[in-house]
Amino acid sequence: MLGIALAIALYVRFAPSDVAYWHRPVTAGADADGEGSAVRILQGGSDLMARLDREMRALPRTRVLSGSPEAGRVTYVTRSRVMGFPDYTTLERRPDGVALYGRLRFGRSDFGVNAARLDRVIGQVEAR
């Protein structure tokens, strides 16, 4: 039984991320909170994407999966502290601002973790 739990933990920790699956356009048009996801739509100027990117890159256990602010879309992987569960966050430039989309990879509910992360990043940008 311990071997099965270890195998699952290792898979969650080291499973590769499919860029084509996770780095996709954000289709949502309004703020939303789901069981395992969250969307925020922000209005703002041309520097908003770069400011959000800086805050995302500053988060612990977060790395860029694909894209860049200059390309208009960037997706990050943030791993949970203990088990290393991956969550994906995509920022996408829109004509009048930026869409943010955070979601989990494994499971059904993130207990509000993605919404809290998006709100924390937005709060940091607004505070500066």
Backbone as XML, in Angstrom:
<?xml version="1.0"?>
<chain id="A" units="angstrom">
  <residue number="1" name="MET">
    <atom name="N" x="0.822" y="-1.190" z="0.000"/>
    <atom name="CA" x="0.000" y="0.000" z="0.000"/>
    <atom name="C" x="0.870" y="1.259" z="0.000"/>
  </residue>
  <residue number="2" name="LEU">
    <atom name="N" x="1.931" y="1.237" z="0.796"/>
    <atom name="CA" x="2.841" y="2.380" z="0.851"/>
    <atom name="C" x="3.489" y="2.612" z="-0.508"/>
  </residue>
  <residue number="3" name="GLY">
    <atom name="N" x="3.778" y="1.515" z="-1.211"/>
    <atom name="CA" x="4.376" y="1.623" z="-2.541"/>
    <atom name="C" x="3.448" y="2.319" z="-3.528"/>
  </residue>
  <residue number="4" name="ILE">
    <atom name="N" x="2.155" y="2.040" z="-3.438"/>
    <atom name="CA" x="1.179" y="2.680" z="-4.329"/>
    <atom name="C" x="1.094" y="4.172" z="-4.023"/>
  </residue>
  <residue number="5" name="ALA">
    <atom name="N" x="1.050" y="4.508" z="-2.740"/>
    <atom name="CA" x="0.996" y="5.925" z="-2.356"/>
    <atom name="C" x="2.243" y="6.660" z="-2.826"/>
  </residue>
  <residue number="6" name="LEU">
    <atom name="N" x="3.397" y="6.023" z="-2.702"/>
    <atom name="CA" x="4.643" y="6.639" z="-3.153"/>
    <atom name="C" x="4.637" y="6.828" z="-4.669"/>
  </residue>
  <residue number="7" name="ALA">
    <atom name="N" x="4.153" y="5.829" z="-5.393"/>
    <atom name="CA" x="4.087" y="5.937" z="-6.856"/>
    <atom name="C" x="3.171" y="7.084" z="-7.283"/>
  </residue>
  <residue number="8" name="ILE">
    <atom name="N" x="2.038" y="7.227" z="-6.629"/>
    <atom name="CA" x="1.116" y="8.326" z="-6.951"/>
    <atom name="C" x="1.768" y="9.667" z="-6.639"/>
  </residue>
  <residue number="9" name="ALA">
    <atom name="N" x="2.413" y="9.761" z="-5.484"/>
    <atom name="CA" x="3.080" y="11.013" z="-5.108"/>
    <atom name="C" x="4.169" y="11.377" z="-6.108"/>
  </residue>
  <residue number="10" name="LEU">
    <atom name="N" x="4.939" y="10.401" z="-6.551"/>
    <atom name="CA" x="5.996" y="10.664" z="-7.534"/>
    <atom name="C" x="5.408" y="11.075" z="-8.879"/>
  </residue>
  <residue number="11" name="TYR">
    <atom name="N" x="4.316" y="10.431" z="-9.279"/>
    <atom name="CA" x="3.682" y="10.811" z="-10.543"/>
    <atom name="C" x="3.194" y="12.259" z="-10.497"/>
  </residue>
  <residue number="12" name="VAL">
    <atom name="N" x="2.510" y="12.613" z="-9.427"/>
    <atom name="CA" x="2.000" y="13.982" z="-9.279"/>
    <atom name="C" x="3.153" y="14.975" z="-9.334"/>
  </residue>
  <residue number="13" name="ARG">
    <atom name="N" x="4.255" y="14.625" z="-8.698"/>
    <atom name="CA" x="5.401" y="15.533" z="-8.601"/>
    <atom name="C" x="6.143" y="15.680" z="-9.928"/>
  </residue>
  <residue number="14" name="PHE">
    <atom name="N" x="6.263" y="14.590" z="-10.689"/>
    <atom name="CA" x="7.142" y="14.602" z="-11.861"/>
    <atom name="C" x="6.439" y="14.421" z="-13.202"/>
  </residue>
  <residue number="15" name="ALA">
    <atom name="N" x="5.130" y="14.319" z="-13.225"/>
    <atom name="CA" x="4.411" y="14.172" z="-14.497"/>
    <atom name="C" x="4.679" y="15.388" z="-15.382"/>
  </residue>
  <residue number="16" name="PRO">
    <atom name="N" x="5.000" y="15.170" z="-16.646"/>
    <atom name="CA" x="5.264" y="16.314" z="-17.530"/>
    <atom name="C" x="3.993" y="17.114" z="-17.800"/>
  </residue>
  <residue number="17" name="SER">
    <atom name="N" x="4.181" y="18.384" z="-18.079"/>
    <atom name="CA" x="3.063" y="19.272" z="-18.418"/>
    <atom name="C" x="2.963" y="19.379" z="-19.930"/>
  </residue>
  <residue number="18" name="ASP">
    <atom name="N" x="1.802" y="19.115" z="-20.466"/>
    <atom name="CA" x="1.549" y="19.220" z="-21.901"/>
    <atom name="C" x="1.280" y="20.688" z="-22.242"/>
  </residue>
  <residue number="19" name="VAL">
    <atom name="N" x="2.256" y="21.328" z="-22.853"/>
    <atom name="CA" x="2.144" y="22.754" z="-23.166"/>
    <atom name="C" x="0.930" y="23.021" z="-24.048"/>
  </residue>
  <residue number="20" name="ALA">
    <atom name="N" x="0.694" y="22.171" z="-25.032"/>
    <atom name="CA" x="-0.436" y="22.383" z="-25.945"/>
    <atom name="C" x="-1.774" y="22.341" z="-25.203"/>
  </residue>
  <residue number="21" name="TYR">
    <atom name="N" x="-1.855" y="21.573" z="-24.134"/>
    <atom name="CA" x="-3.099" y="21.471" z="-23.375"/>
    <atom name="C" x="-3.275" y="22.639" z="-22.404"/>
  </residue>
  <residue number="22" name="TRP">
    <atom name="N" x="-2.208" y="23.038" z="-21.711"/>
    <atom name="CA" x="-2.322" y="24.042" z="-20.652"/>
    <atom name="C" x="-2.147" y="25.467" z="-21.127"/>
  </residue>
  <residue number="23" name="HIS">
    <atom name="N" x="-1.400" y="25.683" z="-22.195"/>
    <atom name="CA" x="-1.124" y="27.047" z="-22.677"/>
    <atom name="C" x="-2.088" y="27.375" z="-23.821"/>
  </residue>
  <residue number="24" name="ARG">
    <atom name="N" x="-3.348" y="27.547" z="-23.463"/>
    <atom name="CA" x="-4.405" y="27.811" z="-24.444"/>
    <atom name="C" x="-5.047" y="29.160" z="-24.177"/>
  </residue>
  <residue number="25" name="PRO">
    <atom name="N" x="-5.772" y="29.690" z="-25.168"/>
    <atom name="CA" x="-6.466" y="30.969" z="-24.957"/>
    <atom name="C" x="-7.457" y="30.892" z="-23.792"/>
  </residue>
  <residue number="26" name="VAL">
    <atom name="N" x="-7.592" y="32.003" z="-23.113"/>
    <atom name="CA" x="-8.573" y="32.132" z="-22.031"/>
    <atom name="C" x="-9.890" y="32.533" z="-22.682"/>
  </residue>
  <residue number="27" name="THR">
    <atom name="N" x="-10.906" y="31.695" z="-22.552"/>
    <atom name="CA" x="-12.177" y="31.945" z="-23.237"/>
    <atom name="C" x="-13.196" y="32.675" z="-22.370"/>
  </residue>
  <residue number="28" name="ALA">
    <atom name="N" x="-12.981" y="32.704" z="-21.077"/>
    <atom name="CA" x="-13.945" y="33.339" z="-20.166"/>
    <atom name="C" x="-14.005" y="34.841" z="-20.401"/>
  </residue>
  <residue number="29" name="GLY">
    <atom name="N" x="-15.194" y="35.395" z="-20.218"/>
    <atom name="CA" x="-15.380" y="36.823" z="-20.408"/>
    <atom name="C" x="-15.717" y="37.587" z="-19.143"/>
  </residue>
  <residue number="30" name="ALA">
    <atom name="N" x="-15.776" y="36.864" z="-18.008"/>
    <atom name="CA" x="-16.133" y="37.517" z="-16.743"/>
    <atom name="C" x="-15.466" y="36.783" z="-15.586"/>
  </residue>
  <residue number="31" name="ASP">
    <atom name="N" x="-15.344" y="37.466" z="-14.458"/>
    <atom name="CA" x="-14.806" y="36.843" z="-13.251"/>
    <atom name="C" x="-15.657" y="35.634" z="-12.888"/>
  </residue>
  <residue number="32" name="ALA">
    <atom name="N" x="-15.002" y="34.569" z="-12.430"/>
    <atom name="CA" x="-15.719" y="33.360" z="-12.036"/>
    <atom name="C" x="-14.856" y="32.554" z="-11.075"/>
  </residue>
  <residue number="33" name="ASP">
    <atom name="N" x="-15.504" y="31.853" z="-10.156"/>
    <atom name="CA" x="-14.840" y="30.918" z="-9.256"/>
    <atom name="C" x="-15.514" y="29.569" z="-9.412"/>
  </residue>
  <residue number="34" name="GLY">
    <atom name="N" x="-14.739" y="28.551" z="-9.784"/>
    <atom name="CA" x="-15.248" y="27.193" z="-9.895"/>
    <atom name="C" x="-14.669" y="26.334" z="-8.784"/>
  </residue>
  <residue number="35" name="GLU">
    <atom name="N" x="-14.983" y="25.032" z="-8.805"/>
    <atom name="CA" x="-14.453" y="24.127" z="-7.779"/>
    <atom name="C" x="-12.941" y="24.021" z="-7.854"/>
  </residue>
  <residue number="36" name="GLY">
    <atom name="N" x="-12.407" y="24.030" z="-9.056"/>
    <atom name="CA" x="-10.964" y="23.872" z="-9.222"/>
    <atom name="C" x="-10.344" y="24.941" z="-10.082"/>
  </residue>
  <residue number="37" name="SER">
    <atom name="N" x="-11.031" y="26.066" z="-10.220"/>
    <atom name="CA" x="-10.513" y="27.115" z="-11.101"/>
    <atom name="C" x="-11.024" y="28.483" z="-10.670"/>
  </residue>
  <residue number="38" name="ALA">
    <atom name="N" x="-10.396" y="29.496" z="-11.247"/>
    <atom name="CA" x="-10.828" y="30.874" z="-11.012"/>
    <atom name="C" x="-10.422" y="31.714" z="-12.211"/>
  </residue>
  <residue number="39" name="VAL">
    <atom name="N" x="-11.252" y="32.702" z="-12.526"/>
    <atom name="CA" x="-10.976" y="33.641" z="-13.614"/>
    <atom name="C" x="-11.137" y="35.050" z="-13.076"/>
  </residue>
  <residue number="40" name="ARG">
    <atom name="N" x="-10.223" y="35.916" z="-13.474"/>
    <atom name="CA" x="-10.336" y="37.340" z="-13.182"/>
    <atom name="C" x="-10.070" y="38.097" z="-14.476"/>
  </residue>
  <residue number="41" name="ILE">
    <atom name="N" x="-10.901" y="39.070" z="-14.773"/>
    <atom name="CA" x="-10.743" y="39.925" z="-15.946"/>
    <atom name="C" x="-10.443" y="41.329" z="-15.432"/>
  </residue>
  <residue number="42" name="LEU">
    <atom name="N" x="-9.288" y="41.847" z="-15.802"/>
    <atom name="CA" x="-8.867" y="43.168" z="-15.331"/>
    <atom name="C" x="-8.834" y="44.165" z="-16.470"/>
  </residue>
  <residue number="43" name="GLN">
    <atom name="N" x="-9.265" y="45.363" z="-16.179"/>
    <atom name="CA" x="-9.125" y="46.476" z="-17.114"/>
    <atom name="C" x="-7.810" y="47.165" z="-16.781"/>
  </residue>
  <residue number="44" name="GLY">
    <atom name="N" x="-7.096" y="47.615" z="-17.801"/>
    <atom name="CA" x="-5.854" y="48.308" z="-17.498"/>
    <atom name="C" x="-5.075" y="48.670" z="-18.735"/>
  </residue>
  <residue number="45" name="GLY">
    <atom name="N" x="-4.016" y="49.404" z="-18.511"/>
    <atom name="CA" x="-3.177" y="49.917" z="-19.584"/>
    <atom name="C" x="-2.200" y="48.889" z="-20.122"/>
  </residue>
  <residue number="46" name="SER">
    <atom name="N" x="-1.340" y="49.362" z="-20.994"/>
    <atom name="CA" x="-0.416" y="48.487" z="-21.708"/>
    <atom name="C" x="0.632" y="47.845" z="-20.799"/>
  </residue>
  <residue number="47" name="ASP">
    <atom name="N" x="0.873" y="48.400" z="-19.616"/>
    <atom name="CA" x="1.880" y="47.832" z="-18.722"/>
    <atom name="C" x="1.304" y="46.799" z="-17.746"/>
  </residue>
  <residue number="48" name="LEU">
    <atom name="N" x="0.002" y="46.586" z="-17.760"/>
    <atom name="CA" x="-0.635" y="45.683" z="-16.799"/>
    <atom name="C" x="-0.102" y="44.258" z="-16.920"/>
  </residue>
  <residue number="49" name="MET">
    <atom name="N" x="0.052" y="43.759" z="-18.131"/>
    <atom name="CA" x="0.533" y="42.390" z="-18.336"/>
    <atom name="C" x="1.924" y="42.210" z="-17.724"/>
  </residue>
  <residue number="50" name="ALA">
    <atom name="N" x="2.825" y="43.142" z="-17.964"/>
    <atom name="CA" x="4.188" y="43.042" z="-17.424"/>
    <atom name="C" x="4.179" y="43.101" z="-15.901"/>
  </residue>
  <residue number="51" name="ARG">
    <atom name="N" x="3.323" y="43.911" z="-15.326"/>
    <atom name="CA" x="3.239" y="44.018" z="-13.866"/>
    <atom name="C" x="2.704" y="42.722" z="-13.250"/>
  </residue>
  <residue number="52" name="LEU">
    <atom name="N" x="1.690" y="42.133" z="-13.870"/>
    <atom name="CA" x="1.167" y="40.855" z="-13.395"/>
    <atom name="C" x="2.214" y="39.756" z="-13.537"/>
  </residue>
  <residue number="53" name="ASP">
    <atom name="N" x="2.938" y="39.760" z="-14.646"/>
    <atom name="CA" x="3.993" y="38.769" z="-14.877"/>
    <atom name="C" x="5.055" y="38.848" z="-13.778"/>
  </residue>
  <residue number="54" name="ARG">
    <atom name="N" x="5.473" y="40.037" z="-13.419"/>
    <atom name="CA" x="6.475" y="40.195" z="-12.353"/>
    <atom name="C" x="5.983" y="39.583" z="-11.042"/>
  </residue>
  <residue number="55" name="GLU">
    <atom name="N" x="4.733" y="39.822" z="-10.715"/>
    <atom name="CA" x="4.185" y="39.279" z="-9.466"/>
    <atom name="C" x="4.047" y="37.760" z="-9.526"/>
  </residue>
  <residue number="56" name="MET">
    <atom name="N" x="3.642" y="37.224" z="-10.674"/>
    <atom name="CA" x="3.542" y="35.768" z="-10.813"/>
    <atom name="C" x="4.912" y="35.115" z="-10.659"/>
  </residue>
  <residue number="57" name="ARG">
    <atom name="N" x="5.915" y="35.672" z="-11.294"/>
    <atom name="CA" x="7.271" y="35.100" z="-11.218"/>
    <atom name="C" x="7.847" y="35.176" z="-9.810"/>
  </residue>
  <residue number="58" name="ALA">
    <atom name="N" x="7.358" y="36.091" z="-8.998"/>
    <atom name="CA" x="7.850" y="36.243" z="-7.628"/>
    <atom name="C" x="7.216" y="35.237" z="-6.661"/>
  </residue>
  <residue number="59" name="LEU">
    <atom name="N" x="6.178" y="34.539" z="-7.097"/>
    <atom name="CA" x="5.519" y="33.573" z="-6.215"/>
    <atom name="C" x="6.427" y="32.372" z="-5.956"/>
  </residue>
  <residue number="60" name="PRO">
    <atom name="N" x="6.399" y="31.832" z="-4.751"/>
    <atom name="CA" x="7.198" y="30.633" z="-4.458"/>
    <atom name="C" x="6.758" y="29.453" z="-5.317"/>
  </residue>
  <residue number="61" name="ARG">
    <atom name="N" x="7.724" y="28.623" z="-5.692"/>
    <atom name="CA" x="7.477" y="27.365" z="-6.416"/>
    <atom name="C" x="6.745" y="27.586" z="-7.737"/>
  </residue>
  <residue number="62" name="THR">
    <atom name="N" x="6.994" y="28.717" z="-8.378"/>
    <atom name="CA" x="6.325" y="29.071" z="-9.636"/>
    <atom name="C" x="7.357" y="29.237" z="-10.735"/>
  </residue>
  <residue number="63" name="ARG">
    <atom name="N" x="7.050" y="28.667" z="-11.905"/>
    <atom name="CA" x="7.917" y="28.832" z="-13.072"/>
    <atom name="C" x="7.051" y="29.029" z="-14.305"/>
  </residue>
  <residue number="64" name="VAL">
    <atom name="N" x="7.646" y="29.594" z="-15.341"/>
    <atom name="CA" x="6.938" y="29.775" z="-16.606"/>
    <atom name="C" x="6.898" y="28.437" z="-17.335"/>
  </residue>
  <residue number="65" name="LEU">
    <atom name="N" x="5.716" y="28.041" z="-17.770"/>
    <atom name="CA" x="5.567" y="26.845" z="-18.597"/>
    <atom name="C" x="5.780" y="27.202" z="-20.059"/>
  </residue>
  <residue number="66" name="SER">
    <atom name="N" x="5.133" y="28.293" z="-20.502"/>
    <atom name="CA" x="5.247" y="28.694" z="-21.903"/>
    <atom name="C" x="4.768" y="30.127" z="-22.064"/>
  </residue>
  <residue number="67" name="GLY">
    <atom name="N" x="5.247" y="30.761" z="-23.131"/>
    <atom name="CA" x="4.790" y="32.094" z="-23.481"/>
    <atom name="C" x="5.589" y="33.191" z="-22.821"/>
  </residue>
  <residue number="68" name="SER">
    <atom name="N" x="5.137" y="34.415" z="-23.061"/>
    <atom name="CA" x="5.784" y="35.600" z="-22.497"/>
    <atom name="C" x="4.800" y="36.758" z="-22.543"/>
  </residue>
  <residue number="69" name="PRO">
    <atom name="N" x="5.020" y="37.768" z="-21.730"/>
    <atom name="CA" x="4.153" y="38.947" z="-21.797"/>
    <atom name="C" x="4.183" y="39.592" z="-23.183"/>
  </residue>
  <residue number="70" name="GLU">
    <atom name="N" x="5.357" y="39.588" z="-23.806"/>
    <atom name="CA" x="5.484" y="40.187" z="-25.134"/>
    <atom name="C" x="4.661" y="39.441" z="-26.180"/>
  </residue>
  <residue number="71" name="ALA">
    <atom name="N" x="4.509" y="38.136" z="-25.996"/>
    <atom name="CA" x="3.712" y="37.327" z="-26.922"/>
    <atom name="C" x="2.213" y="37.480" z="-26.667"/>
  </residue>
  <residue number="72" name="GLY">
    <atom name="N" x="1.857" y="38.041" z="-25.506"/>
    <atom name="CA" x="0.449" y="38.262" z="-25.203"/>
    <atom name="C" x="-0.201" y="37.178" z="-24.373"/>
  </residue>
  <residue number="73" name="ARG">
    <atom name="N" x="0.516" y="36.088" z="-24.129"/>
    <atom name="CA" x="-0.015" y="35.024" z="-23.273"/>
    <atom name="C" x="1.161" y="34.315" z="-22.607"/>
  </residue>
  <residue number="74" name="VAL">
    <atom name="N" x="1.030" y="34.072" z="-21.321"/>
    <atom name="CA" x="2.051" y="33.328" z="-20.580"/>
    <atom name="C" x="1.352" y="32.431" z="-19.568"/>
  </residue>
  <residue number="75" name="THR">
    <atom name="N" x="1.828" y="31.186" z="-19.476"/>
    <atom name="CA" x="1.265" y="30.215" z="-18.549"/>
    <atom name="C" x="2.352" y="29.790" z="-17.569"/>
  </residue>
  <residue number="76" name="TYR">
    <atom name="N" x="1.980" y="29.728" z="-16.295"/>
    <atom name="CA" x="2.895" y="29.391" z="-15.209"/>
    <atom name="C" x="2.428" y="28.107" z="-14.537"/>
  </residue>
  <residue number="77" name="VAL">
    <atom name="N" x="3.369" y="27.397" z="-13.930"/>
    <atom name="CA" x="3.065" y="26.256" z="-13.070"/>
    <atom name="C" x="3.486" y="26.643" z="-11.658"/>
  </residue>
  <residue number="78" name="THR">
    <atom name="N" x="2.557" y="26.524" z="-10.722"/>
    <atom name="CA" x="2.852" y="26.748" z="-9.307"/>
    <atom name="C" x="2.572" y="25.445" z="-8.583"/>
  </residue>
  <residue number="79" name="ARG">
    <atom name="N" x="3.554" y="24.965" z="-7.829"/>
    <atom name="CA" x="3.394" y="23.689" z="-7.122"/>
    <atom name="C" x="3.127" y="23.911" z="-5.640"/>
  </residue>
  <residue number="80" name="SER">
    <atom name="N" x="2.251" y="23.063" z="-5.092"/>
    <atom name="CA" x="1.951" y="23.146" z="-3.661"/>
    <atom name="C" x="3.199" y="22.792" z="-2.847"/>
  </residue>
  <residue number="81" name="ARG">
    <atom name="N" x="3.245" y="23.303" z="-1.654"/>
    <atom name="CA" x="4.442" y="23.195" z="-0.816"/>
    <atom name="C" x="4.796" y="21.753" z="-0.472"/>
  </residue>
  <residue number="82" name="VAL">
    <atom name="N" x="3.860" y="20.977" z="0.007"/>
    <atom name="CA" x="4.190" y="19.655" z="0.534"/>
    <atom name="C" x="4.207" y="18.582" z="-0.550"/>
  </residue>
  <residue number="83" name="MET">
    <atom name="N" x="3.111" y="18.417" z="-1.254"/>
    <atom name="CA" x="3.001" y="17.330" z="-2.231"/>
    <atom name="C" x="3.458" y="17.712" z="-3.635"/>
  </residue>
  <residue number="84" name="GLY">
    <atom name="N" x="3.578" y="18.976" z="-3.905"/>
    <atom name="CA" x="4.008" y="19.391" z="-5.239"/>
    <atom name="C" x="2.914" y="19.318" z="-6.285"/>
  </residue>
  <residue number="85" name="PHE">
    <atom name="N" x="1.653" y="19.376" z="-5.866"/>
    <atom name="CA" x="0.553" y="19.386" z="-6.828"/>
    <atom name="C" x="0.682" y="20.607" z="-7.734"/>
  </residue>
  <residue number="86" name="PRO">
    <atom name="N" x="0.569" y="20.425" z="-9.056"/>
    <atom name="CA" x="0.684" y="21.573" z="-9.964"/>
    <atom name="C" x="-0.650" y="22.278" z="-10.180"/>
  </residue>
  <residue number="87" name="ASP">
    <atom name="N" x="-0.601" y="23.594" z="-10.154"/>
    <atom name="CA" x="-1.702" y="24.450" z="-10.596"/>
    <atom name="C" x="-1.165" y="25.271" z="-11.758"/>
  </residue>
  <residue number="88" name="TYR">
    <atom name="N" x="-2.026" y="25.584" z="-12.701"/>
    <atom name="CA" x="-1.628" y="26.350" z="-13.882"/>
    <atom name="C" x="-2.350" y="27.690" z="-13.880"/>
  </residue>
  <residue number="89" name="THR">
    <atom name="N" x="-1.608" y="28.738" z="-14.184"/>
    <atom name="CA" x="-2.179" y="30.080" z="-14.285"/>
    <atom name="C" x="-1.788" y="30.661" z="-15.628"/>
  </residue>
  <residue number="90" name="THR">
    <atom name="N" x="-2.771" y="31.133" z="-16.375"/>
    <atom name="CA" x="-2.515" y="31.776" z="-17.662"/>
    <atom name="C" x="-2.927" y="33.237" z="-17.581"/>
  </residue>
  <residue number="91" name="LEU">
    <atom name="N" x="-2.039" y="34.103" z="-18.035"/>
    <atom name="CA" x="-2.343" y="35.523" z="-18.225"/>
    <atom name="C" x="-2.450" y="35.744" z="-19.722"/>
  </residue>
  <residue number="92" name="GLU">
    <atom name="N" x="-3.479" y="36.462" z="-20.142"/>
    <atom name="CA" x="-3.659" y="36.731" z="-21.576"/>
    <atom name="C" x="-4.049" y="38.187" z="-21.785"/>
  </residue>
  <residue number="93" name="ARG">
    <atom name="N" x="-3.273" y="38.859" z="-22.616"/>
    <atom name="CA" x="-3.562" y="40.260" z="-22.928"/>
    <atom name="C" x="-4.840" y="40.336" z="-23.754"/>
  </residue>
  <residue number="94" name="ARG">
    <atom name="N" x="-5.658" y="41.307" z="-23.402"/>
    <atom name="CA" x="-6.879" y="41.618" z="-24.146"/>
    <atom name="C" x="-6.796" y="43.074" z="-24.577"/>
  </residue>
  <residue number="95" name="PRO">
    <atom name="N" x="-7.624" y="43.501" z="-25.521"/>
    <atom name="CA" x="-7.540" y="44.890" z="-25.989"/>
    <atom name="C" x="-7.659" y="45.930" z="-24.872"/>
  </residue>
  <residue number="96" name="ASP">
    <atom name="N" x="-8.434" y="45.616" z="-23.832"/>
    <atom name="CA" x="-8.648" y="46.597" z="-22.764"/>
    <atom name="C" x="-8.110" y="46.155" z="-21.404"/>
  </residue>
  <residue number="97" name="GLY">
    <atom name="N" x="-7.274" y="45.117" z="-21.377"/>
    <atom name="CA" x="-6.742" y="44.652" z="-20.099"/>
    <atom name="C" x="-6.119" y="43.279" z="-20.197"/>
  </residue>
  <residue number="98" name="VAL">
    <atom name="N" x="-6.310" y="42.475" z="-19.140"/>
    <atom name="CA" x="-5.704" y="41.144" z="-19.059"/>
    <atom name="C" x="-6.702" y="40.177" z="-18.431"/>
  </residue>
  <residue number="99" name="ALA">
    <atom name="N" x="-6.762" y="38.957" z="-18.976"/>
    <atom name="CA" x="-7.536" y="37.872" z="-18.380"/>
    <atom name="C" x="-6.572" y="36.965" z="-17.624"/>
  </residue>
  <residue number="100" name="LEU">
    <atom name="N" x="-6.948" y="36.548" z="-16.427"/>
    <atom name="CA" x="-6.169" y="35.625" z="-15.610"/>
    <atom name="C" x="-7.013" y="34.380" z="-15.383"/>
  </residue>
  <residue number="101" name="TYR">
    <atom name="N" x="-6.422" y="33.206" z="-15.584"/>
    <atom name="CA" x="-7.148" y="31.954" z="-15.439"/>
    <atom name="C" x="-6.272" y="30.970" z="-14.674"/>
  </residue>
  <residue number="102" name="GLY">
    <atom name="N" x="-6.678" y="30.624" z="-13.446"/>
    <atom name="CA" x="-5.959" y="29.658" z="-12.628"/>
    <atom name="C" x="-6.778" y="28.391" z="-12.482"/>
  </residue>
  <residue number="103" name="ARG">
    <atom name="N" x="-6.099" y="27.230" z="-12.577"/>
    <atom name="CA" x="-6.828" y="25.967" z="-12.458"/>
    <atom name="C" x="-5.906" y="24.863" z="-11.964"/>
  </residue>
  <residue number="104" name="LEU">
    <atom name="N" x="-6.520" y="23.841" z="-11.373"/>
    <atom name="CA" x="-5.767" y="22.702" z="-10.875"/>
    <atom name="C" x="-5.591" y="21.667" z="-11.971"/>
  </residue>
  <residue number="105" name="ARG">
    <atom name="N" x="-4.650" y="20.759" z="-11.751"/>
    <atom name="CA" x="-4.465" y="19.660" z="-12.691"/>
    <atom name="C" x="-5.083" y="18.374" z="-12.154"/>
  </residue>
  <residue number="106" name="PHE">
    <atom name="N" x="-4.857" y="18.095" z="-10.898"/>
    <atom name="CA" x="-5.329" y="16.845" z="-10.305"/>
    <atom name="C" x="-6.429" y="17.139" z="-9.293"/>
  </residue>
  <residue number="107" name="GLY">
    <atom name="N" x="-7.459" y="16.302" z="-9.294"/>
    <atom name="CA" x="-8.538" y="16.443" z="-8.328"/>
    <atom name="C" x="-9.705" y="17.238" z="-8.874"/>
  </residue>
  <residue number="108" name="ARG">
    <atom name="N" x="-10.655" y="17.524" z="-7.983"/>
    <atom name="CA" x="-11.866" y="18.236" z="-8.382"/>
    <atom name="C" x="-11.980" y="19.606" z="-7.735"/>
  </residue>
  <residue number="109" name="SER">
    <atom name="N" x="-11.439" y="19.740" z="-6.537"/>
    <atom name="CA" x="-11.561" y="21.007" z="-5.819"/>
    <atom name="C" x="-10.186" y="21.478" z="-5.369"/>
  </residue>
  <residue number="110" name="ASP">
    <atom name="N" x="-9.968" y="22.766" z="-5.479"/>
    <atom name="CA" x="-8.705" y="23.344" z="-5.007"/>
    <atom name="C" x="-8.894" y="24.124" z="-3.712"/>
  </residue>
  <residue number="111" name="PHE">
    <atom name="N" x="-10.105" y="24.073" z="-3.138"/>
    <atom name="CA" x="-10.420" y="24.749" z="-1.871"/>
    <atom name="C" x="-10.143" y="26.250" z="-1.947"/>
  </residue>
  <residue number="112" name="GLY">
    <atom name="N" x="-10.301" y="26.814" z="-3.140"/>
    <atom name="CA" x="-10.132" y="28.253" z="-3.309"/>
    <atom name="C" x="-8.704" y="28.727" z="-3.490"/>
  </residue>
  <residue number="113" name="VAL">
    <atom name="N" x="-7.768" y="27.796" z="-3.644"/>
    <atom name="CA" x="-6.353" y="28.158" z="-3.752"/>
    <atom name="C" x="-6.084" y="29.006" z="-4.996"/>
  </residue>
  <residue number="114" name="ASN">
    <atom name="N" x="-6.647" y="28.634" z="-6.138"/>
    <atom name="CA" x="-6.385" y="29.400" z="-7.361"/>
    <atom name="C" x="-6.992" y="30.796" z="-7.293"/>
  </residue>
  <residue number="115" name="ALA">
    <atom name="N" x="-8.194" y="30.907" z="-6.762"/>
    <atom name="CA" x="-8.805" y="32.236" z="-6.603"/>
    <atom name="C" x="-7.965" y="33.096" z="-5.667"/>
  </residue>
  <residue number="116" name="ALA">
    <atom name="N" x="-7.504" y="32.508" z="-4.572"/>
    <atom name="CA" x="-6.682" y="33.262" z="-3.618"/>
    <atom name="C" x="-5.376" y="33.711" z="-4.261"/>
  </residue>
  <residue number="117" name="ARG">
    <atom name="N" x="-4.775" y="32.848" z="-5.079"/>
    <atom name="CA" x="-3.527" y="33.217" z="-5.749"/>
    <atom name="C" x="-3.756" y="34.379" z="-6.710"/>
  </residue>
  <residue number="118" name="LEU">
    <atom name="N" x="-4.799" y="34.298" z="-7.525"/>
    <atom name="CA" x="-5.087" y="35.389" z="-8.458"/>
    <atom name="C" x="-5.348" y="36.686" z="-7.703"/>
  </residue>
  <residue number="119" name="ASP">
    <atom name="N" x="-6.138" y="36.609" z="-6.653"/>
    <atom name="CA" x="-6.459" y="37.817" z="-5.884"/>
    <atom name="C" x="-5.217" y="38.398" z="-5.208"/>
  </residue>
  <residue number="120" name="ARG">
    <atom name="N" x="-4.312" y="37.525" z="-4.751"/>
    <atom name="CA" x="-3.070" y="37.998" z="-4.137"/>
    <atom name="C" x="-2.194" y="38.718" z="-5.163"/>
  </residue>
  <residue number="121" name="VAL">
    <atom name="N" x="-2.060" y="38.145" z="-6.352"/>
    <atom name="CA" x="-1.256" y="38.769" z="-7.413"/>
    <atom name="C" x="-1.866" y="40.111" z="-7.815"/>
  </residue>
  <residue number="122" name="ILE">
    <atom name="N" x="-3.172" y="40.135" z="-7.990"/>
    <atom name="CA" x="-3.855" y="41.387" z="-8.351"/>
    <atom name="C" x="-3.663" y="42.427" z="-7.248"/>
  </residue>
  <residue number="123" name="GLY">
    <atom name="N" x="-3.798" y="42.005" z="-6.004"/>
    <atom name="CA" x="-3.604" y="42.921" z="-4.881"/>
    <atom name="C" x="-2.202" y="43.513" z="-4.850"/>
  </residue>
  <residue number="124" name="GLN">
    <atom name="N" x="-1.206" y="42.700" z="-5.156"/>
    <atom name="CA" x="0.176" y="43.192" z="-5.197"/>
    <atom name="C" x="0.351" y="44.226" z="-6.302"/>
  </residue>
  <residue number="125" name="VAL">
    <atom name="N" x="-0.234" y="43.963" z="-7.460"/>
    <atom name="CA" x="-0.130" y="44.911" z="-8.581"/>
    <atom name="C" x="-0.835" y="46.215" z="-8.230"/>
  </residue>
  <residue number="126" name="GLU">
    <atom name="N" x="-2.013" y="46.119" z="-7.637"/>
    <atom name="CA" x="-2.773" y="47.327" z="-7.290"/>
    <atom name="C" x="-2.099" y="48.131" z="-6.186"/>
  </residue>
  <residue number="127" name="ALA">
    <atom name="N" x="-1.334" y="47.467" z="-5.325"/>
    <atom name="CA" x="-0.673" y="48.152" z="-4.215"/>
    <atom name="C" x="0.571" y="48.925" z="-4.657"/>
  </residue>
  <residue number="128" name="ARG">
    <atom name="N" x="1.073" y="48.631" z="-5.822"/>
    <atom name="CA" x="2.315" y="49.284" z="-6.290"/>
    <atom name="C" x="2.010" y="50.487" z="-7.127"/>
  </residue>
</chain>
